[in-house]
Amino acid sequence: MKILVIQGHPDAESFTRANALNYLQHAKDLGYDTELVDLSQNEFNPILRYGYRQHMSDERFPQHAQQLIQDADHIAFFFPIWWSSEPAILKGFIDRVLTPHFAYTYNPNGKNQKLLTNKTASIFTTSHGPAFFYKMWGNTLFRWKYLVLGFCGIKTTACFDLGNMEAKVDTLKRRQAYMQKCANSLK
């Protein structure tokens, strides 16, 4: 199985990135074929300046990411939840990479075609709010599972959030346990 890890925190020193790299190493240790897209390390313009009306002047990074997604069997997304959403760089990645005719075809009459079927995904997030909030009322995980990945045909198999980041309950032991939980989601 080919696993693609997409690390969506813009800070290379973040816990989210450490978690993504731990997951990646665990996948390698289990013998999986792995690739990494690390948005804290890649410089690309995340702004979809013209919508889908015309291409941006440099499409090399989005095309490379599309090839990695096409080749992957499973995609693991790592990102923090800020203002009930993903960081802007990850939103721009989705805008520039999960494009029409690659991820889906849109039909105004409602018969859309999902082009990334037979792929699975895991979503691993962190948040300052309590995790239950994002599972019960927060729209981020629902939106990702059904309206982003599901719209393209990707089935979400795991969805974990470590809430209360930087609160009194947030300890090194707790963070390490979360990292282990994420890594253990690999079969």
Stockholm file with secondary structure:
# STOCKHOLM 1.0

chainA/1-187         MKILVIQGHPDAESFTRANALNYLQHAKDLGYDTELVDLSQNEFNPILRYGYRQHMSDERFPQHAQQLIQDADHIAFFFPIWWSSEPAILKGFIDRVLTPHFAYTYNPNGKNQKLLTNKTASIFTTSHGPAFFYKMWGNTLFRWKYLVLGFCGIKTTACFDLGNMEAKVDTLKRRQAYMQKCANSLK
#=GR chainA/1-187 SS CEEEEEECCSCTTSHHHHHHHHHHHHHHHTTCEEEEEETTTCCCCCCCTTTTSSCCSCCHHHHHHHHHHHHCSEEEEEEECBTTBCCHHHHHHHHHHSCBTTTEECCTTSCCEECCTTEEEEEEEECSSCHHHHHHTCSHHHIIIIIIIHHHTEEEEEEEEECSTTSTTCCHHHHHHHHHHHHHTCC
#=GC SS_cons         CEEEEEECCSCTTSHHHHHHHHHHHHHHHTTCEEEEEETTTCCCCCCCTTTTSSCCSCCHHHHHHHHHHHHCSEEEEEEECBTTBCCHHHHHHHHHHSCBTTTEECCTTSCCEECCTTEEEEEEEECSSCHHHHHHTCSHHHIIIIIIIHHHTEEEEEEEEECSTTSTTCCHHHHHHHHHHHHHTCC
//
